Amino acid sequence: MQTGNTPLYPVLIRPCADFTNVPKADISTYRWTAGYAPKAFAQMVYVRDAGFALHMEAFETDPKADSTVYNQPVYKDSCLECFVNFNPTQPNYINFEMNANGAFLSALRPGRKPKTPLHELLSDLPAVRAKRFDDRWTVDAFFTLGQVGTLFGKDTFAPGDELRGNFYKCGDETPIPHYGMWAPVDSETPDFHRPECFGVFRLREDA
Protein backbone atom coordinates (compact mmCIF):
# COMPACT_ATOMS: atom_id res chain seq x y z
CA MET A 1 0.00 0.00 0.00
CA GLN A 2 1.26 3.52 -0.75
CA THR A 3 0.51 7.16 -0.10
CA GLY A 4 2.00 9.05 -3.02
CA ASN A 5 5.51 7.71 -3.38
CA THR A 6 5.87 6.77 0.29
CA PRO A 7 5.15 3.10 1.08
CA LEU A 8 2.44 2.63 3.69
CA TYR A 9 2.12 -0.38 5.97
CA PRO A 10 -1.05 -0.80 8.09
CA VAL A 11 -0.27 -1.87 11.68
CA LEU A 12 -3.41 -3.62 12.92
CA ILE A 13 -4.52 -3.08 16.52
CA ARG A 14 -5.27 -6.40 18.18
CA PRO A 15 -5.76 -7.79 21.71
CA CYS A 16 -2.85 -10.24 21.30
CA ALA A 17 0.15 -11.01 19.07
CA ASP A 18 -1.88 -12.88 16.46
CA PHE A 19 -0.56 -12.53 12.89
CA THR A 20 -3.43 -14.38 11.21
CA ASN A 21 -4.54 -12.36 8.16
CA VAL A 22 -2.19 -9.51 9.06
CA PRO A 23 -0.88 -7.68 5.95
CA LYS A 24 2.63 -8.61 4.85
CA ALA A 25 5.26 -6.04 3.97
CA ASP A 26 7.13 -7.76 1.15
CA ILE A 27 10.89 -7.28 1.18
CA SER A 28 11.15 -7.51 -2.58
CA THR A 29 13.41 -4.70 -3.75
CA TYR A 30 17.03 -5.86 -3.95
CA ARG A 31 19.81 -3.41 -4.80
CA TRP A 32 23.58 -3.06 -5.11
CA THR A 33 24.36 -6.77 -5.72
CA ALA A 34 22.89 -9.46 -7.96
CA GLY A 35 22.48 -13.21 -7.98
CA TYR A 36 20.50 -13.80 -4.80
CA ALA A 37 17.17 -12.32 -3.75
CA PRO A 38 15.36 -14.58 -1.26
CA LYS A 39 11.66 -14.06 -0.65
CA ALA A 40 11.11 -12.35 2.69
CA PHE A 41 8.41 -10.36 4.47
CA ALA A 42 7.53 -8.64 7.74
CA GLN A 43 4.37 -8.20 9.78
CA MET A 44 3.66 -5.95 12.74
CA VAL A 45 0.71 -5.58 15.10
CA TYR A 46 0.04 -3.22 17.97
CA VAL A 47 -1.09 -5.26 20.96
CA ARG A 48 -3.44 -2.88 22.69
CA ASP A 49 -1.99 -1.42 25.91
CA ALA A 50 0.97 -3.82 25.76
CA GLY A 51 3.36 -3.07 22.88
CA PHE A 52 4.36 -3.90 19.33
CA ALA A 53 4.80 -7.45 18.05
CA LEU A 54 7.03 -8.07 15.03
CA HIS A 55 7.17 -11.19 12.86
CA MET A 56 9.61 -11.66 9.96
CA GLU A 57 10.30 -14.57 7.61
CA ALA A 58 12.99 -15.38 5.05
CA PHE A 59 12.75 -18.29 2.65
CA GLU A 60 16.25 -19.73 2.97
CA THR A 61 17.08 -23.38 3.60
CA ASP A 62 20.52 -22.95 5.18
CA PRO A 63 20.92 -19.42 6.59
CA LYS A 64 24.35 -18.40 7.77
CA ALA A 65 24.11 -17.84 11.54
CA ASP A 66 27.50 -17.45 13.23
CA SER A 67 26.45 -14.89 15.85
CA THR A 68 24.90 -16.45 18.93
CA VAL A 69 24.46 -13.65 21.50
CA TYR A 70 23.25 -10.07 21.73
CA ASN A 71 25.31 -7.29 20.13
CA GLN A 72 27.37 -9.49 17.83
CA PRO A 73 27.51 -8.46 14.12
CA VAL A 74 24.46 -10.36 12.92
CA TYR A 75 24.41 -8.32 9.68
CA LYS A 76 27.32 -10.47 8.51
CA ASP A 77 24.98 -13.48 8.74
CA SER A 78 21.68 -14.02 6.98
CA CYS A 79 19.80 -11.23 8.69
CA LEU A 80 16.27 -9.84 8.98
CA GLU A 81 15.99 -6.25 10.13
CA CYS A 82 13.38 -3.76 11.28
CA PHE A 83 14.36 -0.10 11.56
CA VAL A 84 11.60 1.87 13.31
CA ASN A 85 10.92 5.28 14.81
CA PHE A 86 7.98 4.89 17.18
CA ASN A 87 7.65 8.67 17.63
CA PRO A 88 8.37 10.69 14.45
CA THR A 89 8.14 14.00 16.36
CA GLN A 90 11.75 13.26 17.33
CA PRO A 91 14.64 12.11 15.06
CA ASN A 92 15.79 8.80 16.54
CA TYR A 93 15.05 5.25 15.42
CA ILE A 94 16.23 1.81 16.42
CA ASN A 95 17.91 -0.63 14.06
CA PHE A 96 16.78 -4.09 15.14
CA GLU A 97 18.81 -6.77 13.32
CA MET A 98 18.26 -10.52 13.91
CA ASN A 99 19.65 -13.84 12.67
CA ALA A 100 18.33 -17.40 12.65
CA ASN A 101 19.77 -18.06 16.13
CA GLY A 102 17.69 -15.25 17.60
CA ALA A 103 20.85 -13.21 18.22
CA PHE A 104 20.24 -9.50 17.65
CA LEU A 105 21.97 -6.16 17.41
CA SER A 106 20.25 -2.88 18.15
CA ALA A 107 20.94 0.76 18.99
CA LEU A 108 19.09 4.08 19.24
CA ARG A 109 20.33 6.58 16.69
CA PRO A 110 19.39 9.48 14.36
CA GLY A 111 21.43 7.94 11.50
CA ARG A 112 24.45 5.73 11.11
CA LYS A 113 26.19 7.76 13.84
CA PRO A 114 26.04 8.59 16.69
CA LYS A 115 24.45 5.55 18.30
CA THR A 116 23.69 4.20 21.78
CA PRO A 117 23.32 0.41 22.21
CA LEU A 118 19.98 -0.60 23.69
CA HIS A 119 21.49 -2.24 26.77
CA GLU A 120 22.76 1.20 27.85
CA LEU A 121 19.22 2.59 27.76
CA LEU A 122 16.95 -0.27 28.88
CA SER A 123 16.91 -2.40 32.02
CA ASP A 124 15.45 -5.28 30.00
CA LEU A 125 15.88 -5.91 26.28
CA PRO A 126 13.10 -6.78 23.79
CA ALA A 127 12.33 -10.49 23.63
CA VAL A 128 13.40 -12.29 20.43
CA ARG A 129 12.54 -15.81 19.32
CA ALA A 130 13.82 -17.56 16.18
CA LYS A 131 12.64 -20.76 14.47
CA ARG A 132 13.99 -22.78 11.55
CA PHE A 133 11.94 -24.82 9.10
CA ASP A 134 12.87 -26.88 6.05
CA ASP A 135 12.25 -24.02 3.62
CA ARG A 136 12.50 -20.86 5.73
CA TRP A 137 13.37 -19.27 9.06
CA THR A 138 11.47 -16.82 11.19
CA VAL A 139 12.07 -14.32 13.97
CA ASP A 140 9.60 -12.75 16.37
CA ALA A 141 10.27 -9.76 18.61
CA PHE A 142 8.19 -7.78 21.09
CA PHE A 143 8.68 -4.16 22.10
CA THR A 144 6.82 -3.34 25.31
CA LEU A 145 5.23 0.05 25.84
CA GLY A 146 7.66 0.59 28.71
CA GLN A 147 10.61 0.04 26.37
CA VAL A 148 9.09 2.22 23.65
CA GLY A 149 8.36 4.98 26.15
CA THR A 150 11.89 4.96 27.54
CA LEU A 151 13.45 5.08 24.08
CA PHE A 152 11.04 7.42 22.29
CA GLY A 153 9.16 9.42 24.94
CA LYS A 154 5.78 8.05 23.79
CA ASP A 155 3.92 5.11 25.32
CA THR A 156 0.30 5.63 24.24
CA PHE A 157 -0.97 4.88 20.76
CA ALA A 158 -4.30 5.16 18.95
CA PRO A 159 -5.76 4.48 15.50
CA GLY A 160 -4.31 6.86 12.94
CA ASP A 161 -0.97 7.26 14.73
CA GLU A 162 1.99 6.95 12.40
CA LEU A 163 5.43 5.43 12.88
CA ARG A 164 8.27 5.57 10.38
CA GLY A 165 10.47 2.66 9.39
CA ASN A 166 11.66 0.02 6.98
CA PHE A 167 12.12 -3.75 6.78
CA TYR A 168 15.25 -5.36 5.37
CA LYS A 169 16.86 -8.68 4.42
CA CYS A 170 20.63 -8.77 4.11
CA GLY A 171 23.79 -10.80 4.49
CA ASP A 172 27.03 -8.84 4.27
CA GLU A 173 29.32 -11.86 4.53
CA THR A 174 27.11 -14.67 3.25
CA PRO A 175 28.17 -16.77 0.22
CA ILE A 176 26.25 -14.32 -1.96
CA PRO A 177 25.97 -10.89 -0.28
CA HIS A 178 22.51 -9.40 -0.70
CA TYR A 179 20.50 -6.35 0.34
CA GLY A 180 16.70 -6.38 0.20
CA MET A 181 14.21 -3.81 1.42
CA TRP A 182 10.51 -3.01 1.69
CA ALA A 183 10.76 0.76 1.13
CA PRO A 184 13.34 1.50 -1.60
CA VAL A 185 16.58 3.12 -0.45
CA ASP A 186 18.20 5.68 -2.73
CA SER A 187 21.96 5.43 -2.27
CA GLU A 188 24.86 4.50 -4.49
CA THR A 189 26.28 1.91 -2.08
CA PRO A 190 24.62 -0.39 0.49
CA ASP A 191 23.23 1.76 3.30
CA PHE A 192 20.12 0.92 5.30
CA HIS A 193 20.66 3.86 7.67
CA ARG A 194 18.62 6.23 5.54
CA PRO A 195 15.66 7.44 7.65
CA GLU A 196 14.73 9.85 4.86
CA CYS A 197 13.77 6.73 2.86
CA PHE A 198 11.60 5.19 5.59
CA GLY A 199 8.00 4.29 4.85
CA VAL A 200 4.97 4.96 7.05
CA PHE A 201 3.53 2.44 9.53
CA ARG A 202 -0.03 3.60 10.32
CA LEU A 203 -2.06 2.13 13.19
CA ARG A 204 -5.49 0.86 12.20
CA GLU A 205 -8.31 -0.86 14.02
CA ASP A 206 -8.60 -4.50 12.97
CA ALA A 207 -11.55 -4.98 10.64
C-alpha positions as CSV (number, residue, x, y, z in Angstrom):
1,M,0.0,0.0,0.0
2,Q,1.3,3.5,-0.8
3,T,0.5,7.2,-0.1
4,G,2.0,9.0,-3.0
5,N,5.5,7.7,-3.4
6,T,5.9,6.8,0.3
7,P,5.1,3.1,1.1
8,L,2.4,2.6,3.7
9,Y,2.1,-0.4,6.0
10,P,-1.1,-0.8,8.1
11,V,-0.3,-1.9,11.7
12,L,-3.4,-3.6,12.9
13,I,-4.5,-3.1,16.5
14,R,-5.3,-6.4,18.2
15,P,-5.8,-7.8,21.7
16,C,-2.9,-10.2,21.3
17,A,0.1,-11.0,19.1
18,D,-1.9,-12.9,16.5
19,F,-0.6,-12.5,12.9
20,T,-3.4,-14.4,11.2
21,N,-4.5,-12.4,8.2
22,V,-2.2,-9.5,9.1
23,P,-0.9,-7.7,6.0
24,K,2.6,-8.6,4.8
25,A,5.3,-6.0,4.0
26,D,7.1,-7.8,1.2
27,I,10.9,-7.3,1.2
28,S,11.1,-7.5,-2.6
29,T,13.4,-4.7,-3.7
30,Y,17.0,-5.9,-3.9
31,R,19.8,-3.4,-4.8
32,W,23.6,-3.1,-5.1
33,T,24.4,-6.8,-5.7
34,A,22.9,-9.5,-8.0
35,G,22.5,-13.2,-8.0
36,Y,20.5,-13.8,-4.8
37,A,17.2,-12.3,-3.8
38,P,15.4,-14.6,-1.3
39,K,11.7,-14.1,-0.7
40,A,11.1,-12.3,2.7
41,F,8.4,-10.4,4.5
42,A,7.5,-8.6,7.7
43,Q,4.4,-8.2,9.8
44,M,3.7,-6.0,12.7
45,V,0.7,-5.6,15.1
46,Y,0.0,-3.2,18.0
47,V,-1.1,-5.3,21.0
48,R,-3.4,-2.9,22.7
49,D,-2.0,-1.4,25.9
50,A,1.0,-3.8,25.8
51,G,3.4,-3.1,22.9
52,F,4.4,-3.9,19.3
53,A,4.8,-7.5,18.0
54,L,7.0,-8.1,15.0
55,H,7.2,-11.2,12.9
56,M,9.6,-11.7,10.0
57,E,10.3,-14.6,7.6
58,A,13.0,-15.4,5.1
59,F,12.8,-18.3,2.6
60,E,16.2,-19.7,3.0
61,T,17.1,-23.4,3.6
62,D,20.5,-22.9,5.2
63,P,20.9,-19.4,6.6
64,K,24.3,-18.4,7.8
65,A,24.1,-17.8,11.5
66,D,27.5,-17.5,13.2
67,S,26.4,-14.9,15.8
68,T,24.9,-16.4,18.9
69,V,24.5,-13.6,21.5
70,Y,23.3,-10.1,21.7
71,N,25.3,-7.3,20.1
72,Q,27.4,-9.5,17.8
73,P,27.5,-8.5,14.1
74,V,24.5,-10.4,12.9
75,Y,24.4,-8.3,9.7
76,K,27.3,-10.5,8.5
77,D,25.0,-13.5,8.7
78,S,21.7,-14.0,7.0
79,C,19.8,-11.2,8.7
80,L,16.3,-9.8,9.0
81,E,16.0,-6.3,10.1
82,C,13.4,-3.8,11.3
83,F,14.4,-0.1,11.6
84,V,11.6,1.9,13.3
85,N,10.9,5.3,14.8
86,F,8.0,4.9,17.2
87,N,7.6,8.7,17.6
88,P,8.4,10.7,14.5
89,T,8.1,14.0,16.4
90,Q,11.8,13.3,17.3
91,P,14.6,12.1,15.1
92,N,15.8,8.8,16.5
93,Y,15.0,5.3,15.4
94,I,16.2,1.8,16.4
95,N,17.9,-0.6,14.1
96,F,16.8,-4.1,15.1
97,E,18.8,-6.8,13.3
98,M,18.3,-10.5,13.9
99,N,19.7,-13.8,12.7
100,A,18.3,-17.4,12.6
101,N,19.8,-18.1,16.1
102,G,17.7,-15.2,17.6
103,A,20.8,-13.2,18.2
104,F,20.2,-9.5,17.7
105,L,22.0,-6.2,17.4
106,S,20.2,-2.9,18.2
107,A,20.9,0.8,19.0
108,L,19.1,4.1,19.2
109,R,20.3,6.6,16.7
110,P,19.4,9.5,14.4
111,G,21.4,7.9,11.5
112,R,24.5,5.7,11.1
113,K,26.2,7.8,13.8
114,P,26.0,8.6,16.7
115,K,24.4,5.6,18.3
116,T,23.7,4.2,21.8
117,P,23.3,0.4,22.2
118,L,20.0,-0.6,23.7
119,H,21.5,-2.2,26.8
120,E,22.8,1.2,27.9
121,L,19.2,2.6,27.8
122,L,16.9,-0.3,28.9
123,S,16.9,-2.4,32.0
124,D,15.4,-5.3,30.0
125,L,15.9,-5.9,26.3
126,P,13.1,-6.8,23.8
127,A,12.3,-10.5,23.6
128,V,13.4,-12.3,20.4
129,R,12.5,-15.8,19.3
130,A,13.8,-17.6,16.2
131,K,12.6,-20.8,14.5
132,R,14.0,-22.8,11.6
133,F,11.9,-24.8,9.1
134,D,12.9,-26.9,6.0
135,D,12.2,-24.0,3.6
136,R,12.5,-20.9,5.7
137,W,13.4,-19.3,9.1
138,T,11.5,-16.8,11.2
139,V,12.1,-14.3,14.0
140,D,9.6,-12.8,16.4
141,A,10.3,-9.8,18.6
142,F,8.2,-7.8,21.1
143,F,8.7,-4.2,22.1
144,T,6.8,-3.3,25.3
145,L,5.2,0.0,25.8
146,G,7.7,0.6,28.7
147,Q,10.6,0.0,26.4
148,V,9.1,2.2,23.6
149,G,8.4,5.0,26.2
150,T,11.9,5.0,27.5
151,L,13.5,5.1,24.1
152,F,11.0,7.4,22.3
153,G,9.2,9.4,24.9
154,K,5.8,8.1,23.8
155,D,3.9,5.1,25.3
156,T,0.3,5.6,24.2
157,F,-1.0,4.9,20.8
158,A,-4.3,5.2,19.0
159,P,-5.8,4.5,15.5
160,G,-4.3,6.9,12.9
161,D,-1.0,7.3,14.7
162,E,2.0,6.9,12.4
163,L,5.4,5.4,12.9
164,R,8.3,5.6,10.4
165,G,10.5,2.7,9.4
166,N,11.7,0.0,7.0
167,F,12.1,-3.8,6.8
168,Y,15.3,-5.4,5.4
169,K,16.9,-8.7,4.4
170,C,20.6,-8.8,4.1
171,G,23.8,-10.8,4.5
172,D,27.0,-8.8,4.3
173,E,29.3,-11.9,4.5
174,T,27.1,-14.7,3.2
175,P,28.2,-16.8,0.2
176,I,26.2,-14.3,-2.0
177,P,26.0,-10.9,-0.3
178,H,22.5,-9.4,-0.7
179,Y,20.5,-6.4,0.3
180,G,16.7,-6.4,0.2
181,M,14.2,-3.8,1.4
182,W,10.5,-3.0,1.7
183,A,10.8,0.8,1.1
184,P,13.3,1.5,-1.6
185,V,16.6,3.1,-0.4
186,D,18.2,5.7,-2.7
187,S,22.0,5.4,-2.3
188,E,24.9,4.5,-4.5
189,T,26.3,1.9,-2.1
190,P,24.6,-0.4,0.5
191,D,23.2,1.8,3.3
192,F,20.1,0.9,5.3
193,H,20.7,3.9,7.7
194,R,18.6,6.2,5.5
195,P,15.7,7.4,7.6
196,E,14.7,9.8,4.9
197,C,13.8,6.7,2.9
198,F,11.6,5.2,5.6
199,G,8.0,4.3,4.8
200,V,5.0,5.0,7.0
201,F,3.5,2.4,9.5
202,R,0.0,3.6,10.3
203,L,-2.1,2.1,13.2
204,R,-5.5,0.9,12.2
205,E,-8.3,-0.9,14.0
206,D,-8.6,-4.5,13.0
207,A,-11.6,-5.0,10.6
